[in-house]
Amino acid sequence: MVQNRPYFAAINKMIKSDYLIIGSGIAGLSLAIKASQNGDVALITKSKLFESATAKAQGGIACVTDKSDSFERHIKDTLVSGAGLCRQKTVETIVREAPERIKELIKLGVKFTKKDYSDSEFELGLEGGHSKRRILHAGDMTGNEIEKVLVENILKTKNIFVYEEHTALDLIIDGEGVCLGAYVLENSSGKIEIFEAKAVALAAGGASKSYIYTSNPDIATGDGMAMAYRAGAEIANMEFVQFHPTCLYNPVAKSFLISEAVRGEGGILKLQNGQAFMEKYHPLKELAPRDIVARAIDKELKTRGDSCVYLDITSKSRDFLVRRFPNIYAKCLEFGMDISKDMIPVTPAAHYFCGGVLVDDNGESTIKNLYAVGETACTGLHGANRLASNSLLEGIVYAHRVAEDSKKLLNRSLPGAIPKPLSNIKNPPSESTVFVQQWQEIRRLTWNYLGISRSNERLHKAQKRIDIIKEEILETFWLSPITVERIELRNIAFIAEMIVRCAMLRKESRGLHYNTDYPFALEEAKDTIITIDDKK
């Protein structure tokens, strides 16, 4: 029997394809291009095709391209940053497959920055945790360049059918535990559509919008992770939320990131009195792994009661900064800061989820015919802390692996008998005030209790309150017309639940998870794996 839920809108239409891909970042777009060589692709995206975390990525994509570098160095750097929790086979696979995937991006039209007076050598950036310069970049708008090129290729591929302004609601799982597709909201009409496919891939990005302060776009509400969790998939390591150390601190500059590459080029973190402080926390100072830098800033802010610290790159000339960081320079100038003369106010912000839908070496989840790629997935590459610029790399490598593995599914027939949900709408009075309250409370709760530093007391308080809020949301979710905002609210409630469940299972401090009651790492590193059935 197919999983059937009381969706409260008329079914608009049923759409069948070989592939259903949910999400339009680097992972989803790359997968769509490759999958189109095997069959028809339905690509849905909650907003516009170009709107994704990828498009906002500044730093770059890590890959061994220089003769003085090596796969072994990149592998070691990733493992060290991952604090003992990386899946070594995955790390080796991704690092070694990287050059070929980079060549494919370049062939599609991506233009990475070259060295001055060179047509062949790339200008390589250095970021925290890397022992060599190996970050390919396109100025300080690398993600924008990659997204633009991928979108251009998508739009000229005849058997990729793009559905913008479509929001995935829930996965359709049959009685044998096989994913058949998804129920999807057409945003403008409020109608529900059934997307049926032989292979389904979640590429819906991360969940950092579940925190009050984040570097992510508004769409990052963990939709793919939450859908997979509700459908019964195994979820892993959701306690490992990476807080980017340097988000621009300005009430108007919403979610604007100051790339780690600024520290790679000599930027120094300082207190309000101009004193540098990172040498107290790590020998690599500003280039220490992100968890250490974020925790150091957090400690200094709490100790001193300050709202921000400062990033000082005034040692570099204006010409250098305009050339290397044109976007950052221009954005800061909008707010009255000339970064060649002025220090940049920064604060940590929720940035990246190292956990997600648990997948195997080919990107398949524990639900048959359901794949996950990009930040939605937990491949084992990042372990307890993502090495800078490994995320875009993971997206393109696993997109390739999913495209290859999913060929095995294309010979099967679609069931064609998915029941249409019945309307049961009751139209209760609008409770917009309650909605706003729930949205704000979840995000403030995750920030205060599930943030950079945690404790057993905070985790227990968070769990109790999250359970109550989630039940309040679910009690009314099916009684009103479905909207994007209500879908996102339900999803961030499930994300908060997953974070606190995984955090409570980890009786240690490791990587991005720091619990003041367990300020040590256990000898053996283990994944925290949960399913929704465990909670029932």
N, C-alpha and C positions, 0 to 999 in steps of 0.2 A: 504493500500500500504506500502510495506517495505521501510524504509529509504534507499536510494540508493545514493552513492557518486561516483564520477569519479576516482576510484583508478587506478593507472597507472601501472599495471603489470598483467600478465596473472594469472588467477585463477589456483592454483596448484591442490587443492583438497578440498572437503567438508568433515568435520569430525563431526560426530554426537555422542552425549553422553547424559547421564542423567544430569550430572553436568559439567559446565565449571568453573574452578577456575583460576583466573589470579593473579599470585604471589606465591612466595615460602618462605615467612617468617613463623614465628610461627603460625600466623592466617591461612594462606593458607594451610600449611602442616597439621596442626591439623584438619582443616575442611575436607581436602581430605581424611584423615584416617577415620574420622567418617562418611563422606558421602559415602565412599566405602562400608559401611555396608548396604546402601540403593540402590545403583546402580553404574553404570560405571562413572568414573571420568576422564575428560581431564584436566590436570594441565599444564598450560603454564607458562614459566618464561623467562624473557628478556635475562638473562645471563645463568650461570650454576645454577643448583638446589640449591647449597649451598650458592650462592651469595645473601645476603640479609642484611638488617639492623639488624635483629635478631642475625645473626652470629657474629656481632661485639659488641653486648650488653655486657657490663662488669658487671654492678652492681648486678642485680638479679631480682627476682620476689617476689612481696609483697604478704604475706598470713599470716593469724593468725594461728600459730601452737603452740605457747607457752602458758602455763596455766596462766601466769601473764598478758597476752594480752587478747583482746576481740574484737568481731566484732564491737561493739559500738565504741571502740577507733579508729579502722581502718576507719570506716565510718566517724567519726568526723574529723580525720586528712585529709581525702580526701575532705570533704566538705569545711574545712577551707582553704586548698590549692587552691581549685577551685574558691575562691573569690565570693561565692554566686550564681554561675552560673551552678553548677552541677545539674543534674537531680537526685533527691534523690532516687527515686525508682530504677534507674539504679545502683547507688552506692551501695545500700543495696543488690541488686541482685548479683552483681559481688563479693562483699566482702564475702557474705554468701555462694556462690557457689564455692569459691576459693579452700577450702580444698579438695573437691571432684575432681576438675580438676587437682590439684597438685598430688593427688594419682594416677590419670591416667597417668600423665607424668612419675612418678616413675615406674609404672607398665610397661610402654613402654621401660624403661631402663635409664632414666635420673638419674644421680648420683649427688645429691646436697652434698655440704661439710658438714661433721658431726663434732661435737665437738671432741676434743682430747679424746681418750680412751672411745669413746661412739659409739655404733652401732645403736642407736636409736634417739639420740638427734641431731638436726641440729644446725650448727653454724649460728646464725642469725646476719645479718648486720643491721646497723643503717644508714639511709640516711635523707637528709633534709626534714622537714615537718612531719616526723614520731615521735610519742611520745613514741614508744617502738621499740626494736629490733624485726623486723619481715621480714627481707629480706633474703629469701633463695637464696643461691648462689653456684656456682661451681668455687671456687677460684675467679679470676677476669675475667673469660671467660665463664660466665653463658650462654649467648646466643649461644656461640659456641657449648657447650655441648648439649643444647636443640635442636639446629638445626641439629647437627650430628645424634642424636637419632631419630628425626622425619624423616630425610632423609633415614636412614637405614630402618625404618618401611615402608616408602613409596615404596622403591625399591623392597621390598619383598611382596607387595600387588598386586595381579594379575590384579585386575580391575581398577587400577590407571595407566593411560597412560600419561607419562611425555613428554612434548615437550620443551626441552631446546632451547635457542637461538631463541625464538619466541617472537615477540613484538606485543602486542595488539595495533591496530590502531584506531578503533572506535567500539562502540556498535551497534548492529542491533536492531532497534526498529520498530515494525509494526505500522499500522495506528491506532490501538487501544491503543497505548502506552505501549505495552508489549515487554519486552526484549527477543529476540530470540537467541542471541549469540553475536559473535564479528567477525569483520574482523581482521585478524592477519597476520603480516609480518613474513615470514620465513627468518631470518636474512641472511643466507648464500647465498640463491638463489635470494633474492629480490622479490620472488613471494608472492602473497596474498592467504591466505587460509581462508575459511569460517568455523568457529567453531559454530555449532548449538547445543543448549542444552535446557533442560527443566528448569533448574535453573542455573543462572549465579551469580558468586560471585567475587567481586573486592577485592583482598587482595594484592594490588600492592605497599603497603607501603606509605611512606610520600613524601614530596616535598622539603626537605631542600636543595637539589642541585640547587634550584632556587636562592639561596644566594651564594655570592662569597666566604664566609667563612662558612664551615659547618663540622660537625662531621660525616656526613652521607656518605655512599658509592656513587659512581658515578651514580648508577642506580636510585637514589631517586629523580626522576623528576616529581613526581605527576601524573603519567600516569592514574591511576584509577580515581582520583579526576577529572582530566581534561576530560576524556572520559564521565564520568557521567554528568558533567556540560554541555558539548556539546549536550548530549542526552536529556537534559531537567530536570534532577534530581534536587531536592532541595539541596543546599549546605549551611552549617552553620558554623559560627564562624571562618572563615579563617584568621581573624586578630590576632588570638592567636597563635603566633609562639613562641615556647619555645627555648630560646637561652641557651645552656648548658654553665654554667659559666667557665668551665675549660677544654678547648681544648689545647693540647700541642702546645706552640708557638715555631715553628721551621720550616724554609722554606722547609726542606726535609721531615719532619714527617707529611705527608699529612693526614689530618682528624683523627689524633689519639687522642682519648678521655682520659682524666684523670678522672676516675670514681668518682662520688659523694661519694662513699664509702670511699675514701681516707680522705675526710673531716669528714666522720662519725667515722673514727678511730683516729681523733685528728689533721688532717691537718689544718694549719692556713694560711689564705690569707694575704699576706704582700706586701707592696710597694717595690720599688727598694732599698729604704734605710733601709729595714728590719722592717718597722713599720706596725703593724697589724691595720686594718681599719674597719672591719665588725661591731664592737661594735657600731660604729656611725650610723649604718643603721637598726639594728634589734637586739632585746635581745637574739635571738638564734644564733647570729653571723654567723659563717660558715654554720650552719645547718638551716638557714632561708630558706623559699621556693625559688626555683630556680630563679623566676622572680626578687626577691629582690636582690639576690646575683649577678645576671648578670647585673642588673641596677646599682648596687653599683660599680662593677668593671668598667663598661662603663663610669660612671661619673668620677671615679678616673683617668682613662686613658685620657679622654677628658680634664679634669682640668689640668693635669700635662704634657700632650703631650707625654706620654709614650706609648710604643707598647704592653706592657704586664705587668701583675702583677706576683707574685710568690706564689706558694703553698708549704708550709714548713711542711714536715712530718718527719723531722730529729729527732724528739723526740722519734721515734720508732726505735727499733734495726734493724739491717740488717736482722737477722734471721726472725723476725716477718714480715718484708716487703716482703721478698722473699717467705714466706709461704702464706701470705694473698693476695699479689698482684704480683704474679710471672710474669705475662705478662707485667704489667706496669713497674715493676722493670727492666725487661730485655730490653724492648723497650727504656726506658730512658738511660740505660747503653750503648745502641748502639750509642746514641748521646752524649756520654761523661759525663753523669750525674749519679752519685751514689746517689739515693734519700735518702739513710740513712745519707748522708753528705751534699748533695746539694739541694737547693730549685729548684722547677720545674717551669719554665716560662709557664704561661697559659694566655689564652684570651677567651672571649665568642665566640661561634659559633652557627649558626642555627642548631637546633637539632631535634625538634619534633613539629608536627602540632596537636594542640588540636581540630581543626575544621576538616571538611571534608564532605563526603557524609552523609547527614542526614538520620538516620535509626531509626526504631522503636525498641521496646523491644526485637524483635527477629532478628534484623539485616537487615530487609528489607527496601529498599530505597523507595522513592516516585514513582519510576518506577516499574511496576508490574514484578515480577519474577527476579528482580535484587537486590542482597544483597551486602552489603559492610562490611568488617571486618578489624580489626587491625587499623593501623594508617590512612588508607584510609577513615575510617568511623568516623562520629561524633555520638557517642552513648549517650553523656551527662555525661559520667563518669568524664572526666577531667575538665569540666567547663572552667574557664578562665585561668587555670594553672594546668598542670599535676603534681600529687604527684609522687615523684620518685618511680620507679619500679612498677607502676600500669599498664604500657602499655603492658608488656608481659602477665600479668594477664588478662587484657581485651581481648587480642587476643585469649586465650584458652577458656575463658568463652563464648565469642560470637561465636566462631567456633562451640561450642557445641549447642548453641541456634539456629544457622542457620541450622545446620545439622538436628535438630529436626523439625524446622518449615518447612523446604523445602520439607519434605516428602509429603506434601499436593500437590506438583506440579508434582510428578512423574507419576501420572496416565494420565496426558494430553498427547496428541499426538504432535509430532513436525510437523510444517507446511510443510517442505520439498520443498518449492517453493521459496526460497530466490533467487532473481535475481543475476546473476553474473555481477559484475561491468565491464564496457566497457573500453578498452584501449583508451587513448586520449593523449598519451605522445608526447611532442614537443621537448624534448631534447635541452633546451636552453644552451648557454655557461655556463660552470661552474663558480659559483660565491662564491668560498670558502671563499674569504676575507670578503664578506658581511655576510656570515653565521657566521664566527668567531666573527665579530663585533657585530651582533645581540645577539649572545649567551653571550658575555662578558658584553654588555650593560644592558641586562635584569638583570643579576646577580648583577652587581655593583649598578644598580638603586634600586633594592630591598634592598640591604645592606644599602645604603645611605639614602633612603627615607622611607623604610618600615621596619626598623631595631628595635633596642631595645627601642629607643625614637623616637616619631613621632610628627608632627605638621600639622595643616591644610594646611599651605603653601607647605610643603613637599608632602603631600598626593595629592594635586591638581596638582603639577608638575609631580608627578609619574603617575597619571592617564592619563594626556595628552600624555606623552611620551610612556607609555605602549600601549595606543590605536593606536598610529602611528606605533610602532614596530610590533604589532600584525597584523595590516592590511598589512604591508609589507611582513610579513611571509606568510599570507594566500593568498596573490596575486600570489605567486610563488609556493606554496606548491604542487598544483595539476599539475604543468607543468613539473615536473622532476620525475625520478624514486624515489620511496619512500625508505628511509633509516632509520635506528634506530636513527641516529643523528638528522635527520630532524623531525622525530616524537617527539623526546625529546624537540627540540627547540620550536615546536608548543605548546607542553604541558606546558613548563615553562612560556610561554607567557600568556597562560590562567590562570595558577596559580597566576602569578603576578596580573592579572586583578581581580581575585577573592579576593586576599588579600586586594588590595586597595579599592575595592567596599565595603567589609565588614568593613574595618577600617574607611571609611568615614561615614558609617551608625552609628557607635558607638560614641556618643557625650559624652564621659566620659573616664576616665582611670580606667581600671579594670584588675587585674591579669597581664597577659603578654602584654596587650595593654596599652601603656602609651603615651598619647597625651598631649604635653605641653600646648595646648590651653584649654584643659579640665582636669586639674590636680586633679580631684575629681571623686568619684564614685556616680552614681545616686542611689536613694533609692531603686528602683526596677530594678533587673537584668533581662535582656532579651537577647535571642539569636538574632544574626543577620543572617537572612535567605535570600538567593538570588537564582535566577534561571537565566539562560541565556536569557530567554524570557523577563525578567524585563528590560534588557539592550537594547533590540531592539526598 
